[in-house]
C-alpha cells in the first residue's frame, strides 16, 4: 500500500526543493517529525527521497565510489542500468538506500538517488537524521537536487481524519487549502487535502494557488484509517 501511495504522491506535480548540507533550518522532515511528536501521532513510517540528474560520466564515477562502500545489486533493462546500494548498518532505525541509474542511450542523463526511511521518530532519531542527511548531501549532491518527504501515521482513539487535517492547518499555518475526494472504485485513498505553508520556500501552482503540502487519508477494507502528510513532487518511477 505504501508504494502505491508513494506513486500517487509523486505523480501529482513538480516540487523542487533545494537541498543544502548547511541549510536544514527549513527541512521538511524535521518539521513533519516535530508535528508528529507534538500531536502524539503513532508514526508508521517516514521517507525522504533526494534525487538529481547528472552526466553519465558523473554517474559512473558515483557508482564506482558507492561500490567501494556498500554491497550492490545490478538491474538492466532496455532503457537503463540500475545500481542499487544498501547500507546494512542501520543507525537509530534509519535505513539508507542509494540508486545510480545509467541510461543505455548516451544522450540521456544519469540519476543519483538517496532514500532515507524509518519506522519511528524522536529527538534522538532527528539528530541522527540531520547528521546522516548532511553527510549524504555533501558527498553526492549539489544545489540542483530535488527532494520529496512524507510521514505516515496511524489512526487512534484521539485523532480522526478531520482532527488530523485541522491540526495540520493550525500547526503549519496552511493557506490556499483544497480538498478532493477519490471516487475511483476500490481506491484506498478516501480524501486528499492540499495547502501552502510559508515554512518552506518552494511550491507549485494549481489554478493560481500555491501548493507545497499534501495530506492523504487512506482507508483499508476494515475501515481503519492512515494519514500521510508530505511534499508533492514528480519523480520518475524507479
C-alpha positions in Angstrom: 0.0 0.0 0.0 2.8 2.4 0.9 4.4 2.0 -2.6 1.0 2.7 -4.2 0.6 5.8 -2.0 4.1 6.9 -2.9 3.3 6.6 -6.6 0.1 8.6 -6.1 2.1 11.4 -4.4 4.9 11.5 -6.9 2.5 11.6 -9.9 0.9 14.9 -8.8 3.3 17.7 -9.9 6.8 19.1 -9.8 8.1 20.3 -6.4 11.7 21.4 -6.4 13.5 21.5 -3.1 17.0 22.9 -2.9 18.9 20.6 -0.6 21.9 22.2 1.1 24.1 20.4 3.7 24.4 23.7 5.6 20.7 24.5 5.4 18.4 22.2 7.5 16.5 25.0 9.1 13.6 24.6 6.7 14.0 20.8 6.4 10.5 19.3 5.7 11.2 16.0 7.5 12.2 17.8 10.7 9.0 19.9 10.6 6.8 16.8 9.9 8.6 14.9 12.7 8.1 17.8 15.2 4.4 17.9 14.2 4.1 14.1 14.9 5.7 14.5 18.3 3.6 17.5 19.3 0.4 15.8 18.2 1.4 12.5 19.8 0.9 10.6 16.5 1.6 7.0 16.1 4.2 7.1 13.3 4.1 4.1 11.0 7.0 5.2 8.7 8.6 8.2 7.1 10.6 8.6 3.9 12.9 11.2 2.4 14.0 10.9 -1.2 16.7 13.0 -2.7 17.5 12.8 -6.4 19.5 14.7 -9.0 20.1 14.4 -12.8 23.8 14.2 -13.6 26.0 13.4 -16.5 26.7 9.8 -17.4 30.3 10.3 -16.6 29.5 11.6 -13.1 27.0 8.7 -12.6 29.7 6.2 -13.5 32.1 7.8 -11.0 29.5 7.7 -8.2 28.6 4.1 -9.0 32.2 3.1 -8.6 32.5 5.2 -5.4 29.5 3.5 -3.8 30.7 0.0 -4.9 33.7 0.5 -2.6 31.4 1.3 0.3 28.3 -0.9 0.1 27.1 -4.2 -1.4 25.1 -3.7 -4.5 22.6 -5.2 -6.9 22.7 -4.5 -10.7 19.5 -4.5 -12.8 19.4 -3.9 -16.6 16.5 -3.3 -18.9 16.2 -1.8 -22.4 16.5 1.8 -21.1 18.9 1.8 -18.3 21.4 0.1 -15.9 20.4 0.5 -12.3 22.8 0.0 -9.4 21.2 -0.3 -6.0 23.3 0.1 -2.9 22.0 -0.8 0.6 23.7 0.5 3.8 23.2 -2.5 6.1 24.4 -0.6 9.1 21.1 0.9 10.4 21.6 3.8 12.9 18.8 4.6 15.2 16.4 2.8 13.0 17.2 4.8 9.8 17.6 2.8 6.6 19.6 4.3 3.7 19.4 3.2 0.1 21.2 4.6 -2.9 20.5 4.2 -6.6 22.5 5.2 -9.6 20.7 5.0 -12.9 22.8 5.0 -16.1 20.9 5.4 -19.4 21.6 3.0 -22.2 21.4 5.9 -24.7 24.4 8.2 -24.0 22.3 11.3 -25.0 20.2 10.9 -21.8 21.3 11.9 -18.3 22.0 9.7 -15.4 20.4 9.9 -12.0 21.6 9.6 -8.4 19.0 8.9 -5.8 19.3 8.6 -2.0 16.4 7.2 0.1 16.3 7.6 3.9 13.5 6.0 5.8 12.5 4.9 9.3 9.6 3.4 11.3 9.6 5.9 14.2 10.5 9.5 15.0 12.1 11.0 18.2 14.5 13.7 19.2 17.3 11.1 19.1 16.3 10.0 15.6 16.1 13.6 14.4 19.7 14.2 15.4 20.8 11.0 13.6 18.7 12.1 10.5 20.4 15.5 10.4 23.9 14.0 10.6 23.1 11.3 8.0 21.4 13.7 5.6 24.2 16.2 5.9 26.8 13.5 5.0 24.8 12.2 2.1 24.1 15.6 0.5 27.7 16.8 1.0 29.1 13.6 -0.6 26.6 13.0 -3.5 24.5 16.0 -4.4 24.6 19.7 -5.4 22.2 22.6 -5.1 20.2 21.2 -8.0 19.0 18.2 -6.1 15.3 17.6 -5.6 13.7 16.0 -2.6 10.4 14.5 -1.5 9.3 13.9 2.1 6.4 12.0 3.6 5.3 10.8 7.0 2.7 8.1 7.6 0.7 7.8 10.9 -2.0 5.5 12.1 -5.5 6.3 13.3 -6.0 6.3 17.1 -8.8 6.9 19.6 -7.9 10.6 19.9 -7.3 11.9 16.4 -9.5 11.2 13.4 -9.0 12.4 9.9 -10.8 15.7 10.4 -8.9 16.5 13.6 -5.6 15.5 11.8 -6.2 17.9 9.0 -7.4 20.7 11.4 -4.2 20.2 13.5 -2.0 20.3 10.4 -3.7 23.5 9.2 -3.0 25.2 12.6 0.5 23.8 13.0 1.8 24.7 9.6 -0.5 27.7 9.2 -1.8 26.3 5.9 -3.5 28.6 3.4 -5.0 28.2 -0.1 -6.4 24.9 1.0 -8.3 22.4 -1.3 -10.0 19.1 -0.6 -10.5 16.3 -3.1 -12.5 13.1 -2.7 -11.5 10.0 -4.6 -14.4 8.3 -6.4 -12.3 5.7 -8.1 -13.6 2.2 -7.4 -11.6 0.2 -4.9 -9.3 3.1 -4.3 -7.9 3.2 -0.7 -7.4 6.9 -0.9 -10.5 8.4 0.8 -9.6 12.1 0.7 -6.7 14.3 -0.4 -6.1 17.7 1.1 -3.7 20.4 -0.3 -2.3 23.6 1.2 0.5 26.0 1.3 2.8 26.9 4.2 5.3 29.8 4.5 7.7 27.4 6.3 9.0 26.1 3.0 10.1 28.3 0.2 9.3 26.0 -2.7 5.9 25.3 -4.2 4.0 24.7 -7.4 0.8 26.3 -8.6 -2.6 24.8 -9.4 -5.3 27.2 -10.7 -3.1 30.1 -9.5 -3.0 28.6 -6.0 0.5 27.8 -4.4 0.8 24.2 -3.0 3.6 22.6 -1.0 1.8 20.4 1.4 -0.4 17.3 0.7 -2.3 15.1 3.1 -3.9 11.8 2.0 -6.5 9.9 4.1 -6.1 6.2 3.5 -8.8 3.7 4.5 -8.4 -0.1 4.4 -11.2 -2.7 3.8 -11.9 -2.8 7.6 -12.4 0.9 7.7 -9.1 1.7 9.5 -7.6 5.0 8.5 -4.0 6.0 7.9 -2.8 9.6 7.4 0.0 10.6 5.1 1.4 14.1 5.1 4.2 15.3 2.8 5.5 17.4 0.0 4.3 16.6 -3.6 7.0 16.0 -6.2 7.3 14.5 -9.7 10.0 11.8 -9.8 10.4 9.2 -12.5 9.3 5.8 -11.3 12.3 3.7 -10.3 
